[in-house]
Amino acid sequence: MASVTLKRVLVLHGYAQNGYILSKRLSALRKQCKTTVEFVFVDAPLVLQPEDLFDDEPTEPEANKDPLKDSSAIVRGWWKFADKERTVSVGLENSLGYLKGVLEAAVTEGKVFDGIFGFSQGAGMAAILAALLEDPSKRHPDFSTNGNPPHPPVSFCVCAAGFLPKFPAAASIISPTSGLNTVTLHISGVADQIIPIARANQLVAITPNRRVETHDGGHYVPSKTPWRKFIAAWLKDPTDTSIVSPEATADPGTADSNTSTPSIASSNTASPSPVPER
């Protein structure tokens, strides 16, 4: 029997997480995709200190653990801020340099990535990275090699609990006037108090080749069976608009329709209309 080539997906964790923590949280999804997808988890190069965990960045529970007692709890981020106004960013350049090296190594080894999967801050970073691979020469010349991306553009991007980074260093790469054309799946929680739907909408609005799905939970990647099967099917073929929404069997009049919280409309189409931010 001929061997099946697995799709390779680069996975970027959230703020105050690391690759190990996210890999454990996605264990059910990894099991669902074991015959079709190879997930490659990486650690952000920026190690966070206690003083970095008390701002309004999406901070995970692991940040409250003692890294000296649990090495898996050494928490990281793709960037942080040096000022209360959140205009002076720290770490993005180093993170881009690190990820450029990861991508170059993948090309050298003949193991290029088919897509990128990001959670929370990692979703914002995934959008930045996918946009750079589309055209680094204009967005961020230092990311290019002789005017070319260090890795072919990816076929898809998954942004789970994602948001649009707005600080200057990120906005020069991806913004309302310079969006992301890569096919993108957005997953958001209606009850997410860390990345509310209105904030998630800002990233949705700049990705025209998108699919949007919401769940009734909070700040996490849903792992119930319908969701695992849906994400696995979407990763297998992101262009297949016939894949049924994981929320298709939900009772009508719940979640999105009977809440005052701005929401992204679930859709089983590739490019649903964006819901304006309120």
C-alpha positions in Angstrom: 0.0 0.0 0.0 1.4 3.4 -0.9 2.2 5.7 2.0 0.0 8.7 2.5 1.7 12.1 2.6 0.6 14.0 5.7 -0.1 17.7 5.4 2.3 19.7 7.6 0.8 22.4 9.7 2.9 24.9 11.7 1.2 25.6 15.1 1.7 28.8 17.0 0.6 29.0 20.7 -1.0 31.8 22.5 0.4 34.4 24.9 1.6 32.9 28.2 1.6 29.4 26.7 4.2 27.3 24.9 4.1 24.6 22.2 3.9 21.8 24.8 0.9 23.3 26.5 -1.0 23.8 23.3 -0.1 20.4 22.0 -1.7 18.9 25.1 -4.8 21.0 24.6 -5.1 19.9 21.0 -4.5 16.2 21.7 -8.0 15.2 20.7 -7.7 17.0 17.4 -4.3 15.6 16.8 -5.7 12.1 17.3 -8.5 12.9 14.9 -6.0 14.0 12.2 -3.3 11.4 12.8 -3.6 9.9 9.3 -3.9 13.2 7.5 -2.0 15.9 9.3 1.4 16.4 11.0 1.2 19.2 13.5 4.5 20.9 14.2 4.4 22.9 17.5 7.1 25.5 18.1 7.9 27.8 21.1 8.0 31.6 20.8 11.5 32.9 21.5 10.2 35.5 24.0 10.1 34.2 27.6 7.7 36.1 29.7 8.4 37.4 33.2 5.9 37.9 36.0 5.5 41.6 35.3 4.5 40.6 31.7 1.4 38.7 32.9 -0.6 41.5 34.5 -1.6 43.6 31.5 -4.6 42.9 29.2 -2.9 40.5 26.9 -4.8 37.2 26.5 -3.1 35.4 29.4 -3.5 31.6 29.9 -3.9 29.9 33.3 -0.4 28.3 33.0 1.0 31.8 33.6 0.1 31.3 37.3 2.3 28.2 37.7 5.8 28.2 39.0 8.2 27.3 36.1 10.8 26.1 38.6 8.4 23.4 39.6 7.0 22.6 36.2 9.2 23.2 33.2 6.2 22.8 30.9 4.8 26.0 32.4 7.7 28.3 31.2 5.4 30.7 29.4 6.2 32.6 26.2 4.8 35.1 23.8 5.3 36.3 20.2 5.5 39.9 21.4 4.7 42.1 24.4 4.4 45.8 25.2 6.8 48.1 26.9 4.3 50.9 27.5 0.7 51.2 28.8 -0.4 52.8 25.6 0.6 49.6 23.8 2.5 51.3 21.0 6.0 50.2 21.9 6.2 46.5 21.1 9.0 44.1 22.1 9.8 40.7 20.6 8.0 40.8 17.2 11.3 41.2 15.2 12.9 38.3 17.1 9.9 36.1 16.6 9.8 36.8 12.8 13.5 36.0 12.6 13.0 32.8 14.5 10.0 31.8 12.3 12.0 32.7 9.2 14.6 30.2 10.3 12.0 27.5 11.0 10.6 28.0 7.5 14.0 28.0 5.8 14.9 24.8 7.6 11.6 23.2 6.4 12.5 24.1 2.8 16.0 22.8 3.1 14.7 19.5 4.5 12.1 19.2 1.8 9.3 19.3 4.4 7.5 22.5 3.6 4.4 23.5 5.5 0.9 23.3 3.9 -0.7 25.6 6.5 -0.4 27.5 9.7 -2.6 27.1 12.8 -2.6 29.8 15.5 -4.4 30.2 18.8 -5.1 33.6 20.4 -1.9 35.7 20.0 -0.6 32.9 17.9 -3.5 33.4 15.6 -2.6 37.0 15.1 1.0 35.8 14.5 -0.3 33.2 12.0 -2.1 35.9 10.0 1.1 38.0 10.0 3.2 35.1 8.9 0.8 34.0 6.1 0.6 37.5 4.9 4.4 37.8 4.8 4.7 34.6 2.8 2.3 36.1 0.2 4.6 39.1 -0.4 7.4 39.9 2.1 9.2 42.4 -0.2 6.5 45.0 0.3 5.2 44.1 3.7 8.5 43.5 5.6 11.7 43.4 3.3 13.8 41.9 6.1 11.7 38.7 6.0 12.5 38.2 2.3 15.6 36.6 0.7 16.6 38.4 -2.4 13.1 39.7 -2.6 11.5 36.3 -2.3 9.8 34.6 0.7 11.9 32.1 2.6 9.1 29.5 2.1 6.3 29.1 -0.4 3.0 30.7 0.5 0.9 28.4 2.6 -2.4 27.0 1.3 -4.4 27.8 4.4 -4.4 29.5 7.8 -6.5 28.7 10.9 -7.1 31.5 13.4 -8.7 30.2 16.6 -9.7 32.9 19.0 -7.7 35.3 16.9 -7.5 39.1 16.6 -5.9 41.8 14.5 -2.7 43.1 16.0 -2.8 46.9 15.8 0.5 48.1 17.1 2.7 49.9 14.5 5.2 47.0 13.9 2.4 44.6 13.1 0.1 47.1 11.3 2.9 47.7 8.8 2.5 44.0 7.8 -1.2 43.4 8.1 -4.0 45.9 8.5 -7.4 46.9 7.2 -5.8 48.2 4.1 -3.3 45.3 3.7 -5.2 42.1 4.4 -4.6 38.4 4.0 -5.6 36.6 0.8 -4.7 33.1 2.1 -7.7 30.8 2.6 -8.5 31.2 6.3 -10.7 29.5 8.8 -11.8 31.6 11.8 -13.0 29.9 15.0 -14.4 32.1 17.7 -16.3 31.6 21.0 -19.4 33.6 21.6 -18.7 33.5 25.3 -15.0 34.4 24.9 -14.2 37.2 27.4 -10.6 37.4 26.4 -11.0 37.9 22.7 -14.7 39.1 22.3 -16.4 38.5 19.0 -16.2 42.2 18.1 -12.4 42.1 18.4 -12.3 38.8 16.4 -14.3 40.5 13.7 -11.5 42.9 12.9 -9.3 40.0 11.7 -12.2 38.3 9.9 -12.9 41.5 7.9 -9.5 41.6 6.3 -9.5 38.0 5.1 -11.7 37.8 2.0 -11.1 34.1 1.4 -12.5 33.0 4.7 -14.8 30.6 6.5 -16.1 31.6 9.9 -17.4 29.2 12.6 -18.5 30.1 16.1 -19.0 27.9 19.2 -20.9 28.8 22.3 -17.9 28.5 24.6 -15.0 30.7 25.7 -11.3 31.1 25.0 -10.3 27.7 23.6 -10.3 25.5 20.5 -13.5 23.4 20.7 -12.8 19.7 20.9 -16.2 18.0 20.9 -16.6 15.3 18.2 -18.4 17.5 15.6 -15.7 20.1 15.9 -12.8 17.6 15.7 -14.3 16.1 12.6 -15.1 19.4 11.0 -11.6 20.8 11.6 -10.0 17.6 10.3 -12.2 17.7 7.2 -11.4 21.4 6.6 -7.7 20.8 6.9 -7.9 18.0 4.4 -9.5 20.3 1.9 -10.0 24.0 2.8 -11.7 24.7 -0.5 -14.5 22.2 0.1 -17.6 24.4 0.8 -19.8 21.3 1.3 -18.3 20.5 4.7 -21.1 20.8 7.2 -20.8 23.3 10.0 -20.1 21.7 13.4 -22.9 23.8 14.8 -25.4 22.8 12.1 -27.4 20.7 14.6 -27.6 23.5 17.2 -31.0 24.5 18.3 -32.3 27.6 16.4 -32.4 30.8 18.4 -29.5 30.1 20.6 -26.0 31.6 20.9 -25.6 34.1 18.1 -29.2 35.0 17.5 -30.3 35.6 21.1 -27.4 37.6 22.6 -26.6 41.2 22.7 -22.9 40.4 22.2 -21.7 41.2 18.7 -21.1 37.9 16.9 -19.6 36.4 13.8 -22.2 34.5 11.9 -21.4 30.8 11.5 -21.4 29.8 7.9 -20.6 26.7 5.8 -19.5 28.9 2.9 -16.0 29.9 2.0 -16.6 33.6 2.2 -19.5 34.7 4.5 -20.3 38.4 4.7 -18.5 40.1 7.6 -20.5 41.3 10.6 -19.6 45.0 11.3 -18.0 45.8 14.6 -20.3 47.6 17.0 
